[in-house]
Amino acid sequence: MSETIGLRPHNAWLECIEKALEGLEYGTVQITVHDGQIVQIDRTEKMRFPVAAKMAAKGQAAAAGMKQENNEAGSKRHR
């Protein structure tokens, strides 16, 4: 560890890291180091959707479930 403290990273490393961070709103940039050298940079991007869309989807699913229950109850009454 003490051998690499004084070393400055190569500009290419910094450029790759900056490129991996560009436009990243949610996710991770993972830097893999072996023997004090960067050997790999991984970028994982996550897409997040607004909570309102999730709630609307849940509301629609619940409404569909209630409609189905009402239809089943109605068909039982007509037998």
Number of C-alpha atoms within 10 A of each C-alpha: 7 7 7 11 8 8 9 7 12 10 9 9 16 11 11 13 17 12 12 18 15 9 9 15 11 10 13 14 15 13 13 12 11 8 8 14 12 13 11 12 14 12 15 11 15 11 8 9 8 7 9 9 10 11 11 11 12 12 12 12 12 12 12 12 12 12 12 12 12 12 12 11 11 11 10 9 8 6 5
